[in-house]
Amino acid sequence: PSAPNVTELKWAYPLNTSVISGGAYYAGQNVIVDGYLYATGGGKLHKVDVETGEGEVLNEDAGTTISYYDYLCYADGILILATQNELCAYNLYGEKLGSVVGDYKEYHPVQYHDGYVFCNGYIYELIQADDTATFNMVGEGTIGGDVFNWSSGVFVNDMFWVASKTAVYTVDYKTNTLIDKYIFDPD
């Protein structure tokens, strides 16, 4: 902004030009790393310079964002992308390093903390080596099975706190141990 209450367009970049019924254009969640915005749109992974707005498609087959959202997070030098049915790891050049298939559904943010990846009640330890990334399942079911639409959590020490449709969970994410569960009053 050049003055209080004044916003100016600095640049624009077409993340998604796929038109669906109703004319909607969807872009996935984005992250900014070292002066670049990374985001999905139209089933592609994009990299955009935040100063100039100049961008490029890093991967032609990354994500499925056309009529709903993909989620993206940064994980110690790599990008983690969550789609409806796959978590994928990409380096910052758009090369796929690994993936795991699961029932992540749409509208479920992916989060990373201290070597662990979280998405819709699933917990994975992320193992990075050379040009590979492996998702080792730590937990499914402790908090899985509940509805986590749009839910992201917070990390406190070795605990992950996340709200679902019906409760707030506290989970030791390294052992997949449910520490506490607060159920919302239905009234």
HUWO-V59703 format. One record per pair of residues at least 24 apart in sequence whose C-alpha atoms are under 10 Angstrom apart, sorted by the first residue. I is the first residue (numbers start at 0). J is the second residue. D is the distance in whole Angstrom. If there is no record, write none. Layout:
i=I j=J d=D
i=I j=J d=D
//
This chain:
i=9 j=49 d=9
i=9 j=50 d=8
i=9 j=51 d=8
i=9 j=52 d=8
i=10 j=49 d=9
i=10 j=50 d=8
i=10 j=51 d=7
i=10 j=52 d=5
i=10 j=53 d=9
i=11 j=47 d=10
i=11 j=51 d=9
i=11 j=52 d=6
i=11 j=53 d=9
i=11 j=54 d=10
i=12 j=45 d=10
i=12 j=47 d=8
i=12 j=48 d=10
i=12 j=52 d=6
i=12 j=53 d=7
i=12 j=54 d=7
i=12 j=55 d=10
i=13 j=40 d=8
i=13 j=41 d=10
i=13 j=45 d=10
i=13 j=54 d=9
i=14 j=38 d=8
i=14 j=39 d=7
i=14 j=40 d=5
i=14 j=41 d=7
i=14 j=42 d=10
i=14 j=43 d=8
i=14 j=44 d=9
i=14 j=45 d=7
i=14 j=46 d=10
i=14 j=47 d=9
i=14 j=54 d=9
i=14 j=55 d=10
i=14 j=56 d=9
i=14 j=64 d=10
i=15 j=39 d=8
i=15 j=40 d=5
i=15 j=41 d=5
i=15 j=42 d=8
i=15 j=43 d=8
i=15 j=45 d=10
i=15 j=64 d=8
i=15 j=65 d=7
i=16 j=40 d=8
i=16 j=41 d=7
i=16 j=65 d=9
i=17 j=41 d=6
i=17 j=42 d=9
i=17 j=64 d=9
i=17 j=65 d=7
i=17 j=66 d=9
i=18 j=65 d=8
i=18 j=66 d=9
i=19 j=65 d=8
i=19 j=66 d=7
i=20 j=66 d=9
i=23 j=65 d=9
i=23 j=66 d=7
i=23 j=67 d=10
i=24 j=64 d=9
i=24 j=65 d=7
i=24 j=66 d=7
i=24 j=67 d=9
i=25 j=64 d=6
i=25 j=65 d=6
i=25 j=66 d=6
i=25 j=67 d=6
i=25 j=68 d=7
i=25 j=69 d=9
i=26 j=63 d=10
i=26 j=64 d=6
i=26 j=65 d=7
i=26 j=66 d=9
i=26 j=67 d=8
i=26 j=68 d=7
i=26 j=69 d=8
i=26 j=70 d=10
i=27 j=62 d=9
i=27 j=63 d=9
i=27 j=64 d=6
i=27 j=65 d=9
i=27 j=67 d=8
i=27 j=68 d=5
i=27 j=69 d=5
i=27 j=70 d=6
i=27 j=71 d=7
i=27 j=80 d=10
i=27 j=81 d=10
i=27 j=82 d=10
i=28 j=64 d=10
i=28 j=68 d=7
i=28 j=69 d=6
i=28 j=70 d=5
i=28 j=71 d=6
i=28 j=72 d=8
i=28 j=80 d=9
i=28 j=81 d=10
i=28 j=108 d=9
i=28 j=109 d=10
i=29 j=69 d=9
i=29 j=70 d=8
i=29 j=71 d=6
i=29 j=72 d=8
i=29 j=73 d=10
i=29 j=80 d=10
i=30 j=70 d=10
i=30 j=71 d=7
i=30 j=72 d=6
i=30 j=73 d=7
i=30 j=78 d=9
i=31 j=72 d=9
i=31 j=73 d=8
i=32 j=73 d=8
i=32 j=76 d=9
i=32 j=77 d=10
i=32 j=78 d=10
i=32 j=91 d=9
i=35 j=91 d=10
i=37 j=71 d=8
i=37 j=72 d=9
i=37 j=73 d=9
i=37 j=78 d=9
i=37 j=91 d=9
i=37 j=93 d=10
i=38 j=62 d=10
i=38 j=64 d=10
i=38 j=69 d=9
i=38 j=70 d=9
i=38 j=71 d=7
i=38 j=72 d=10
i=38 j=78 d=10
i=38 j=80 d=9
i=39 j=63 d=8
i=39 j=64 d=7
i=39 j=65 d=9
i=39 j=68 d=9
i=39 j=69 d=7
i=39 j=70 d=8
i=39 j=71 d=8
i=39 j=80 d=9
i=40 j=64 d=5
i=40 j=65 d=7
i=40 j=66 d=10
i=40 j=67 d=10
i=40 j=68 d=9
i=40 j=69 d=8
i=41 j=65 d=5
i=41 j=66 d=9
i=42 j=69 d=9
i=43 j=93 d=10
i=44 j=71 d=10
i=44 j=80 d=9
i=44 j=89 d=9
i=44 j=92 d=10
i=44 j=93 d=7
i=45 j=92 d=10
i=45 j=93 d=8
i=46 j=91 d=9
i=46 j=92 d=9
i=46 j=93 d=9
i=56 j=92 d=10
i=56 j=93 d=8
i=57 j=89 d=10
i=57 j=90 d=10
i=57 j=91 d=8
i=57 j=92 d=6
i=57 j=93 d=5
i=57 j=94 d=8
i=58 j=89 d=9
i=58 j=92 d=8
i=58 j=93 d=5
i=58 j=94 d=7
i=58 j=95 d=9
i=59 j=93 d=9
i=60 j=93 d=10
i=60 j=95 d=10
i=61 j=87 d=8
i=61 j=88 d=10
i=61 j=89 d=9
i=61 j=93 d=8
i=61 j=94 d=10
i=61 j=95 d=9
i=62 j=86 d=9
i=62 j=87 d=9
i=64 j=105 d=10
i=67 j=105 d=7
i=67 j=106 d=8
i=68 j=105 d=7
i=68 j=106 d=6
i=68 j=107 d=9
i=68 j=108 d=9
i=69 j=104 d=10
i=69 j=105 d=7
i=69 j=106 d=7
i=69 j=107 d=8
i=69 j=108 d=8
i=69 j=109 d=9
i=70 j=105 d=9
i=70 j=106 d=8
i=70 j=107 d=7
i=70 j=108 d=5
i=70 j=109 d=6
i=70 j=110 d=9
i=70 j=118 d=10
i=71 j=108 d=8
i=71 j=109 d=6
i=71 j=110 d=8
i=71 j=111 d=10
i=72 j=108 d=9
i=72 j=109 d=6
i=72 j=110 d=6
i=72 j=111 d=7
i=72 j=116 d=9
i=73 j=109 d=10
i=73 j=110 d=8
i=73 j=111 d=7
i=73 j=112 d=10
i=74 j=110 d=9
i=74 j=111 d=6
i=74 j=112 d=8
i=74 j=113 d=9
i=74 j=114 d=8
i=74 j=115 d=9
i=74 j=116 d=9
i=74 j=125 d=9
i=74 j=127 d=10
i=75 j=111 d=9
i=75 j=112 d=9
i=75 j=113 d=9
i=75 j=114 d=8
i=75 j=127 d=9
i=76 j=127 d=10
i=77 j=127 d=9
i=77 j=132 d=9
i=78 j=111 d=10
i=79 j=109 d=8
i=79 j=110 d=8
i=79 j=111 d=8
i=79 j=116 d=8
i=79 j=125 d=10
i=79 j=132 d=10
i=80 j=108 d=9
i=80 j=109 d=7
i=80 j=110 d=10
i=81 j=105 d=9
i=81 j=106 d=9
i=81 j=107 d=8
i=81 j=108 d=7
i=81 j=109 d=6
i=81 j=110 d=9
i=81 j=117 d=10
i=81 j=118 d=8
i=81 j=119 d=10
i=82 j=106 d=9
i=82 j=107 d=9
i=82 j=108 d=9
i=82 j=109 d=9
i=83 j=107 d=8
i=86 j=116 d=9
i=86 j=117 d=10
i=86 j=118 d=9
i=86 j=134 d=9
i=87 j=132 d=9
i=87 j=133 d=9
i=87 j=134 d=9
i=88 j=125 d=9
i=88 j=127 d=10
i=88 j=131 d=8
i=88 j=132 d=6
i=88 j=133 d=8
i=88 j=134 d=9
i=89 j=130 d=10
i=89 j=131 d=9
i=89 j=132 d=8
i=90 j=130 d=8
i=90 j=131 d=9
i=90 j=132 d=9
i=94 j=130 d=9
i=94 j=131 d=10
i=95 j=130 d=9
i=95 j=131 d=8
i=95 j=132 d=9
i=96 j=127 d=9
i=96 j=128 d=10
i=96 j=129 d=9
i=96 j=130 d=6
i=96 j=131 d=5
i=96 j=132 d=5
i=96 j=133 d=8
i=97 j=127 d=9
i=97 j=130 d=9
i=97 j=131 d=6
i=97 j=132 d=5
i=97 j=133 d=6
i=97 j=134 d=8
i=98 j=131 d=10
i=98 j=132 d=8
i=98 j=133 d=7
i=98 j=134 d=7
i=99 j=123 d=10
i=99 j=132 d=10
i=99 j=133 d=8
i=99 j=134 d=6
i=99 j=135 d=9
i=99 j=136 d=9
i=100 j=134 d=10
i=103 j=147 d=10
i=104 j=147 d=10
i=104 j=148 d=9
i=105 j=148 d=8
i=105 j=149 d=9
i=106 j=147 d=8
i=106 j=148 d=6
i=106 j=149 d=5
i=106 j=150 d=8
i=107 j=146 d=10
i=107 j=147 d=7
i=107 j=148 d=5
i=107 j=149 d=5
i=107 j=150 d=6
i=107 j=151 d=8
i=108 j=147 d=9
i=108 j=148 d=8
i=108 j=149 d=6
i=108 j=150 d=7
i=108 j=151 d=6
i=108 j=152 d=9
i=109 j=149 d=10
i=109 j=150 d=9
i=109 j=151 d=8
i=109 j=152 d=10
i=110 j=151 d=7
i=110 j=152 d=8
i=110 j=153 d=9
i=111 j=154 d=10
i=112 j=153 d=9
i=112 j=154 d=8
i=112 j=157 d=10
i=112 j=159 d=9
i=112 j=172 d=10
i=113 j=154 d=10
i=113 j=157 d=9
i=113 j=173 d=10
i=114 j=173 d=10
i=115 j=172 d=8
i=115 j=173 d=8
i=116 j=172 d=9
i=117 j=151 d=9
i=117 j=152 d=9
i=117 j=159 d=9
i=117 j=172 d=9
i=118 j=143 d=10
i=118 j=147 d=9
i=118 j=150 d=9
i=118 j=151 d=8
i=118 j=152 d=10
i=119 j=143 d=7
i=119 j=144 d=9
i=119 j=145 d=8
i=119 j=146 d=8
i=119 j=147 d=6
i=119 j=148 d=8
i=119 j=149 d=9
i=119 j=150 d=8
i=119 j=151 d=9
i=119 j=161 d=10
i=119 j=163 d=9
i=120 j=144 d=7
i=120 j=145 d=8
i=120 j=146 d=9
i=120 j=147 d=7
i=120 j=150 d=10
i=120 j=161 d=9
i=120 j=163 d=9
i=121 j=172 d=10
i=121 j=175 d=9
i=122 j=172 d=7
i=122 j=173 d=9
i=122 j=174 d=10
i=122 j=175 d=8
i=123 j=172 d=9
i=123 j=173 d=9
i=123 j=175 d=10
i=124 j=172 d=9
i=124 j=173 d=8
i=136 j=175 d=10
i=137 j=172 d=8
i=137 j=173 d=7
i=137 j=174 d=7
i=137 j=175 d=6
i=137 j=176 d=10
i=138 j=172 d=8
i=138 j=173 d=9
i=138 j=174 d=8
i=138 j=175 d=5
i=138 j=176 d=9
i=139 j=175 d=8
i=140 j=175 d=9
i=141 j=168 d=9
i=141 j=170 d=8
i=141 j=172 d=10
i=141 j=175 d=7
i=141 j=176 d=7
i=141 j=177 d=6
i=141 j=178 d=10
i=142 j=166 d=10
i=142 j=167 d=10
i=142 j=168 d=7
i=142 j=169 d=9
i=142 j=170 d=8
i=142 j=175 d=9
i=142 j=176 d=9
i=142 j=177 d=8
i=142 j=180 d=9
//
